[in-house]
Amino acid sequence: MEYEISLLTSMCISVLFALSLNLITGFCGQISLGHAAFLGIGAYLSALLCKAGIPFLATLPLAMLLAGCIGVVVGLASLRVRADFLAITTMGVGFLFVGIVRQQDWLGGEMGVSAIPDSGLSKMGFMLLTLALCIATALLCLYIRKSWMGRVFNGVAEDEDTMRVLGIDVPRYKLAAFAIGTALAGLAGGLYAQHLKFIGPDSFGFVESITVLSMVVVGGIGSVTGVAIGAAVLSALPAWFQFIGDYKLLVYGGLLFLMMRFSPGGMAALVTRMIGAAKGGRA
């Protein structure tokens, strides 16, 4: 039972992390290849504060705040660049974060931060907390999607120049998407550190950024439900099929290729087509 609880907790953290990237990339069309850095910022801040004696729950809003503020700084530096340059810029942020962590002894350097103090919650309690935050994040994303802000995000993703002609302050909305998305990644980072009780620089590198991007694309970029399903399935695959562990990136890459070739809308579009076909068959 303990294993199942741990797996569910990992899945919820992955879903929350993927939803945070979906808000930036799926909703607003901004490609981020360094999103794991914001997961790391939240994880390191939460871990260090816990070791300093601050209660775990109090570290979560601080982790969100720091990750969101750094996200705003990165967003301000990236407002004037197009999608391909933004991807390179964010990738540089990811490398920069890992490089800084490796060189700083007070951040644990290569050895990372271990023996992170317990949250005081039971494993079941921590899983329920993670699940509640995951559901709250999904509801927030759905609310944003249907709001005026979400419609502007979609317009910016579809045609940025047209939105400017219509008088929309495009940089402001791009910055808002970056701030919310990175803050949510910081929240996922705080949960991640508490769940594993150990963090190191390798957990927040380029591979992790590509992994979460794969979850978003395979699930259905822009779709809250699809991304949640995609992240849950891909994060659980190595646990369900042990042999996948050493070939995780190969499997993710293969799924990414198959989705792009046969279902560009991801799992969300695939499920919609299957439901439509089933209804058509009954009719």
Sine and cosine of phi, psi and omega as CSV:
sin_phi,cos_phi,sin_psi,cos_psi,sin_omega,cos_omega
0.00,0.00,-0.60,0.80,0.00,-1.00
-0.89,0.46,-0.60,0.80,0.01,-1.00
-0.91,0.42,-0.69,0.73,-0.01,-1.00
-0.89,0.45,-0.64,0.77,0.02,-1.00
-0.90,0.44,-0.68,0.73,0.01,-1.00
-0.89,0.45,-0.65,0.76,0.01,-1.00
-0.91,0.42,-0.68,0.73,0.02,-1.00
-0.89,0.46,-0.62,0.78,0.03,-1.00
-0.89,0.46,-0.72,0.70,0.03,-1.00
-0.87,0.50,-0.67,0.74,0.00,-1.00
-0.89,0.45,-0.68,0.74,-0.01,-1.00
-0.90,0.44,-0.65,0.76,0.02,-1.00
-0.90,0.43,-0.66,0.75,0.03,-1.00
-0.89,0.45,-0.66,0.75,0.01,-1.00
-0.89,0.45,-0.71,0.70,0.01,-1.00
-0.87,0.50,-0.70,0.71,-0.01,-1.00
-0.89,0.45,-0.70,0.72,0.00,-1.00
-0.91,0.42,-0.62,0.78,0.02,-1.00
-0.90,0.44,-0.58,0.82,0.01,-1.00
-0.90,0.43,-0.63,0.78,0.04,-1.00
-0.96,0.29,-0.57,0.82,0.00,-1.00
-0.88,0.48,-0.55,0.84,0.01,-1.00
-0.90,0.44,-0.59,0.81,-0.02,-1.00
-0.99,0.13,-0.76,0.65,-0.11,-0.99
-1.00,0.05,-0.72,0.69,-0.06,-1.00
-0.97,0.24,-0.68,0.73,-0.05,-1.00
-0.98,0.18,-0.71,0.70,-0.20,-0.98
-0.95,-0.31,-0.08,1.00,0.09,-1.00
0.97,0.26,0.33,0.94,0.01,-1.00
-0.99,-0.15,0.86,-0.51,-0.06,-1.00
-1.00,0.08,0.85,-0.52,0.03,-1.00
-0.89,-0.45,0.86,-0.51,0.03,-1.00
-0.96,-0.29,0.22,0.97,0.02,-1.00
-0.75,-0.66,0.49,0.87,-0.12,-0.99
-0.91,0.42,-0.45,0.89,-0.01,-1.00
-0.89,0.46,-0.39,0.92,0.02,-1.00
-0.88,0.47,-0.59,0.81,-0.02,-1.00
-0.97,0.25,-0.52,0.85,0.16,-0.99
-0.88,0.48,-0.69,0.73,0.00,-1.00
-0.91,0.41,-0.64,0.77,0.01,-1.00
-0.87,0.50,-0.73,0.69,0.03,-1.00
-0.90,0.43,-0.65,0.76,-0.04,-1.00
-0.91,0.42,-0.73,0.68,-0.03,-1.00
-0.92,0.40,-0.68,0.73,-0.02,-1.00
-0.89,0.45,-0.73,0.68,-0.01,-1.00
-0.88,0.48,-0.69,0.72,-0.03,-1.00
-0.90,0.44,-0.72,0.69,-0.04,-1.00
-0.92,0.39,-0.62,0.78,0.03,-1.00
-0.92,0.39,-0.64,0.77,0.05,-1.00
-0.88,0.48,-0.66,0.75,0.02,-1.00
-0.93,0.38,-0.39,0.92,0.04,-1.00
-1.00,0.09,-0.03,1.00,0.09,-1.00
0.98,-0.20,0.06,1.00,0.02,-1.00
-0.99,0.14,0.72,-0.70,0.00,-1.00
-0.83,0.55,0.61,-0.79,-0.08,-1.00
-0.81,0.58,-0.73,0.69,-0.07,-1.00
-0.88,0.47,-0.51,0.86,0.02,-1.00
-0.96,0.28,-0.35,0.94,-0.02,-1.00
-0.98,0.18,-0.37,0.93,-0.08,-1.00
-0.90,0.44,-0.77,0.64,0.04,-1.00
-0.89,0.46,-0.53,0.85,0.03,-1.00
-0.93,0.36,-0.61,0.79,0.05,-1.00
-0.90,0.44,-0.66,0.76,0.04,-1.00
-0.90,0.44,-0.69,0.73,-0.06,-1.00
-0.89,0.45,-0.74,0.68,-0.03,-1.00
-0.91,0.41,-0.71,0.70,0.00,-1.00
-0.89,0.46,-0.65,0.76,0.01,-1.00
-0.91,0.40,-0.66,0.76,0.00,-1.00
-0.91,0.42,-0.69,0.72,0.04,-1.00
-0.92,0.40,-0.57,0.82,0.08,-1.00
-0.88,0.47,-0.63,0.78,0.04,-1.00
-0.90,0.44,-0.67,0.74,0.02,-1.00
-0.88,0.47,-0.72,0.70,0.02,-1.00
-0.90,0.43,-0.65,0.76,0.01,-1.00
-0.89,0.46,-0.67,0.74,0.02,-1.00
-0.88,0.48,-0.61,0.79,-0.01,-1.00
-0.96,0.27,-0.27,0.96,-0.11,-0.99
-0.93,-0.36,0.01,1.00,-0.13,-0.99
-0.87,0.49,-0.58,0.82,-0.13,-0.99
-1.00,-0.01,-0.03,1.00,-0.04,-1.00
-0.99,-0.16,0.42,-0.91,0.01,-1.00
-0.99,0.12,0.08,-1.00,-0.15,-0.99
-0.81,0.59,-0.72,0.69,-0.07,-1.00
-0.92,0.39,-0.63,0.77,0.03,-1.00
-0.94,0.34,-0.56,0.83,0.05,-1.00
-0.89,0.45,-0.65,0.76,0.02,-1.00
-0.86,0.50,-0.69,0.73,-0.01,-1.00
-0.93,0.37,-0.64,0.76,0.01,-1.00
-0.88,0.48,-0.74,0.68,-0.01,-1.00
-0.92,0.38,-0.55,0.84,0.07,-1.00
-0.89,0.45,-0.64,0.77,0.05,-1.00
-0.88,0.47,-0.62,0.79,0.03,-1.00
-0.88,0.47,-0.65,0.76,0.02,-1.00
-0.89,0.46,-0.72,0.69,0.03,-1.00
-0.90,0.44,-0.63,0.77,-0.01,-1.00
-0.88,0.47,-0.69,0.72,-0.02,-1.00
-0.88,0.48,-0.75,0.67,-0.01,-1.00
-0.89,0.45,-0.65,0.76,0.01,-1.00
-0.89,0.46,-0.68,0.73,0.01,-1.00
-0.90,0.44,-0.72,0.69,-0.02,-1.00
-0.87,0.49,-0.67,0.74,-0.02,-1.00
-0.89,0.45,-0.52,0.85,-0.11,-0.99
-1.00,-0.01,-0.20,0.98,-0.11,-0.99
-0.97,-0.23,0.90,-0.43,-0.01,-1.00
-0.91,0.42,-0.56,0.83,-0.03,-1.00
-0.94,0.34,-0.23,0.97,0.11,-0.99
-0.99,-0.15,0.13,0.99,0.02,-1.00
1.00,-0.05,-0.17,0.98,-0.01,-1.00
0.81,0.59,-0.62,-0.79,-0.01,-1.00
-0.90,0.44,-0.46,0.89,-0.09,-1.00
-0.98,0.18,-0.28,0.96,0.02,-1.00
0.96,0.27,-0.22,-0.98,0.00,-1.00
-0.92,-0.39,0.83,-0.55,-0.03,-1.00
-0.87,-0.50,0.06,-1.00,0.03,-1.00
0.78,0.62,0.74,0.67,0.03,-1.00
-0.94,0.35,0.80,-0.60,-0.06,-1.00
-0.83,0.56,0.53,-0.85,-0.06,-1.00
-0.93,0.36,0.49,-0.87,-0.03,-1.00
-0.96,0.27,-0.28,0.96,-0.08,-1.00
1.00,-0.03,-0.14,0.99,0.03,-1.00
-1.00,-0.06,0.49,-0.87,0.14,-0.99
-0.94,0.34,0.20,-0.98,0.01,-1.00
-0.87,0.49,-0.64,0.77,0.04,-1.00
-0.91,0.40,-0.66,0.75,0.02,-1.00
-0.89,0.46,-0.67,0.75,0.02,-1.00
-0.92,0.39,-0.62,0.78,0.03,-1.00
-0.89,0.45,-0.68,0.74,0.00,-1.00
-0.91,0.41,-0.61,0.79,0.07,-1.00
-0.88,0.47,-0.72,0.70,0.00,-1.00
-0.89,0.45,-0.66,0.75,0.02,-1.00
-0.90,0.44,-0.67,0.74,0.00,-1.00
-0.89,0.45,-0.68,0.73,0.02,-1.00
-0.92,0.39,-0.56,0.83,0.04,-1.00
-0.91,0.41,-0.71,0.71,0.01,-1.00
-0.91,0.41,-0.66,0.75,0.02,-1.00
-0.88,0.48,-0.63,0.77,0.02,-1.00
-0.91,0.41,-0.68,0.73,0.02,-1.00
-0.89,0.46,-0.67,0.74,0.03,-1.00
-0.91,0.42,-0.63,0.77,0.05,-1.00
-0.88,0.48,-0.69,0.73,0.01,-1.00
-0.90,0.45,-0.66,0.75,0.02,-1.00
-0.90,0.43,-0.64,0.77,0.03,-1.00
-0.89,0.45,-0.73,0.69,0.01,-1.00
-0.87,0.48,-0.66,0.75,-0.04,-1.00
-0.83,0.55,-0.62,0.79,-0.07,-1.00
-1.00,-0.02,-0.15,0.99,-0.06,-1.00
-0.99,0.13,0.11,-0.99,0.07,-1.00
-0.86,0.51,-0.65,0.76,0.00,-1.00
-0.87,0.50,-0.69,0.73,-0.01,-1.00
-0.90,0.43,-0.62,0.79,0.03,-1.00
-0.92,0.40,-0.60,0.80,0.06,-1.00
-0.93,0.38,-0.67,0.75,0.07,-1.00
-0.80,0.59,-0.73,0.69,-0.02,-1.00
-0.90,0.44,-0.64,0.77,0.03,-1.00
-0.90,0.44,-0.65,0.76,0.02,-1.00
-0.90,0.43,-0.64,0.77,0.01,-1.00
-0.91,0.41,-0.60,0.80,-0.05,-1.00
-0.97,0.22,-0.76,0.64,-0.05,-1.00
-0.40,-0.91,1.00,-0.09,-0.06,-1.00
-0.88,0.47,-0.66,0.75,-0.06,-1.00
-0.91,0.43,-0.65,0.76,0.01,-1.00
-0.90,0.44,-0.64,0.76,0.02,-1.00
-0.89,0.46,-0.59,0.81,0.05,-1.00
-0.91,0.42,-0.67,0.74,0.01,-1.00
-0.88,0.47,-0.55,0.84,0.01,-1.00
-0.98,0.21,-0.02,1.00,0.06,-1.00
1.00,-0.02,0.19,0.98,0.01,-1.00
-0.98,0.19,0.71,-0.71,0.05,-1.00
-0.98,0.19,0.99,0.12,-0.11,-0.99
-0.85,0.53,-0.74,0.67,0.00,-1.00
-0.84,0.55,-0.61,0.79,-0.01,-1.00
-0.88,0.47,-0.69,0.72,-0.02,-1.00
-0.96,0.28,-0.57,0.82,0.06,-1.00
-0.90,0.44,-0.63,0.78,0.02,-1.00
-0.92,0.39,-0.63,0.78,0.02,-1.00
-0.89,0.46,-0.69,0.73,0.02,-1.00
-0.88,0.47,-0.67,0.74,-0.01,-1.00
-0.91,0.42,-0.66,0.75,-0.04,-1.00
-0.91,0.42,-0.73,0.69,-0.02,-1.00
-0.92,0.40,-0.70,0.71,-0.04,-1.00
-0.89,0.45,-0.69,0.72,-0.03,-1.00
-0.95,0.31,-0.55,0.83,0.06,-1.00
-0.89,0.45,-0.67,0.74,0.03,-1.00
-0.92,0.40,-0.57,0.82,0.08,-1.00
-0.90,0.43,-0.61,0.79,0.06,-1.00
-0.89,0.46,-0.63,0.78,0.06,-1.00
-0.88,0.47,-0.72,0.70,0.04,-1.00
-0.87,0.49,-0.59,0.81,0.01,-1.00
-0.90,0.44,-0.67,0.74,0.03,-1.00
-0.87,0.49,-0.67,0.74,0.03,-1.00
-0.92,0.39,-0.64,0.76,-0.01,-1.00
-0.86,0.50,-0.74,0.67,-0.02,-1.00
-0.89,0.46,-0.68,0.74,-0.02,-1.00
-0.93,0.37,-0.58,0.81,-0.02,-1.00
-0.92,0.39,-0.71,0.70,-0.07,-1.00
-1.00,0.03,-0.36,0.93,-0.04,-1.00
0.91,0.42,0.13,0.99,0.06,-1.00
-0.46,-0.89,0.66,-0.75,0.10,-1.00
-0.68,-0.73,0.52,-0.85,0.04,-1.00
-0.58,-0.81,0.26,-0.96,-0.06,-1.00
-0.86,0.51,-0.52,0.85,-0.04,-1.00
-0.91,0.41,-0.31,0.95,-0.03,-1.00
-0.98,0.21,-0.15,0.99,-0.12,-0.99
-0.77,-0.64,0.47,0.88,-0.04,-1.00
-1.00,0.02,-0.23,-0.97,-0.06,-1.00
-0.88,0.48,-0.62,0.78,-0.02,-1.00
-0.87,0.50,-0.67,0.74,0.00,-1.00
-0.92,0.39,-0.58,0.82,0.03,-1.00
-0.91,0.42,-0.65,0.76,0.02,-1.00
-0.94,0.33,-0.58,0.81,0.01,-1.00
-0.88,0.48,-0.73,0.69,-0.02,-1.00
-0.94,0.35,-0.53,0.85,0.07,-1.00
-0.91,0.41,-0.61,0.79,0.06,-1.00
-0.88,0.48,-0.66,0.75,0.01,-1.00
-0.87,0.49,-0.66,0.75,-0.02,-1.00
-0.92,0.40,-0.71,0.70,-0.06,-1.00
-0.94,0.34,-0.70,0.71,0.00,-1.00
-0.90,0.44,-0.63,0.78,0.00,-1.00
-0.93,0.36,-0.59,0.80,-0.03,-1.00
0.77,-0.63,1.00,-0.02,-0.11,-0.99
-0.82,0.57,0.80,-0.60,-0.02,-1.00
0.99,-0.11,-0.33,0.94,-0.02,-1.00
-1.00,-0.07,0.84,-0.55,0.00,-1.00
-0.91,0.41,-0.75,0.66,-0.01,-1.00
-0.90,0.44,-0.71,0.71,-0.03,-1.00
-0.89,0.47,-0.70,0.71,-0.01,-1.00
-0.91,0.41,-0.62,0.78,0.03,-1.00
-0.89,0.46,-0.69,0.73,0.02,-1.00
-0.92,0.40,-0.72,0.69,-0.02,-1.00
-0.86,0.51,-0.71,0.71,-0.01,-1.00
-0.91,0.41,-0.65,0.76,-0.01,-1.00
-0.90,0.43,-0.70,0.71,-0.04,-1.00
-0.92,0.38,-0.75,0.66,-0.06,-1.00
-0.92,0.39,-0.56,0.83,0.01,-1.00
-0.96,0.29,-0.43,0.90,-0.02,-1.00
-1.00,0.00,-0.32,0.95,-0.06,-1.00
-0.80,0.60,-0.76,0.65,-0.02,-1.00
-0.88,0.47,-0.46,0.89,0.02,-1.00
-0.98,0.18,-0.60,0.80,0.01,-1.00
-0.94,0.33,-0.64,0.77,-0.03,-1.00
-0.85,-0.53,0.99,-0.13,-0.13,-0.99
-0.83,0.55,-0.56,0.83,-0.08,-1.00
-0.92,0.40,-0.29,0.96,-0.03,-1.00
-0.95,0.30,-0.41,0.91,-0.10,-1.00
-0.71,0.70,-0.75,0.66,-0.04,-1.00
-0.98,0.19,-0.23,0.97,-0.05,-1.00
-0.87,-0.49,0.44,0.90,-0.10,-0.99
-0.83,0.56,-0.75,0.66,-0.05,-1.00
-0.90,0.43,-0.58,0.82,0.03,-1.00
-0.90,0.44,-0.70,0.71,0.00,-1.00
-0.91,0.41,-0.70,0.71,0.01,-1.00
-0.88,0.48,-0.68,0.73,0.01,-1.00
-0.89,0.46,-0.66,0.75,0.02,-1.00
-0.90,0.44,-0.69,0.72,0.03,-1.00
-0.90,0.44,-0.63,0.77,0.01,-1.00
-0.88,0.48,-0.71,0.71,0.00,-1.00
-0.89,0.46,-0.71,0.70,-0.03,-1.00
-0.90,0.44,-0.64,0.77,0.01,-1.00
-0.91,0.42,-0.69,0.73,0.00,-1.00
-0.91,0.42,-0.54,0.84,-0.04,-1.00
-0.98,0.18,-0.67,0.74,-0.15,-0.99
-0.93,-0.36,-0.35,0.94,0.01,-1.00
-0.49,-0.87,0.98,0.22,-0.06,-1.00
-0.84,0.55,-0.39,0.92,0.03,-1.00
-0.99,0.14,0.04,1.00,0.04,-1.00
0.97,0.25,-0.28,-0.96,-0.03,-1.00
-0.88,0.48,-0.57,0.82,-0.02,-1.00
-0.86,0.52,-0.72,0.69,0.00,-1.00
-0.93,0.36,-0.60,0.80,-0.01,-1.00
-0.89,0.45,-0.72,0.69,0.00,-1.00
-0.90,0.43,-0.65,0.76,0.02,-1.00
-0.87,0.49,-0.68,0.73,0.01,-1.00
-0.91,0.42,-0.64,0.76,-0.01,-1.00
-0.91,0.42,-0.66,0.75,0.02,-1.00
-0.90,0.43,-0.67,0.74,0.03,-1.00
-0.88,0.48,-0.67,0.74,0.01,-1.00
-0.91,0.41,-0.63,0.78,0.00,-1.00
-0.91,0.42,-0.66,0.75,0.02,-1.00
-0.91,0.41,-0.65,0.76,0.02,-1.00
-0.89,0.46,-0.61,0.80,0.01,-1.00
-0.91,0.40,-0.63,0.78,0.00,-1.00
-0.93,0.36,-0.59,0.81,0.02,-1.00
-0.93,0.37,0.00,0.00,0.00,0.00
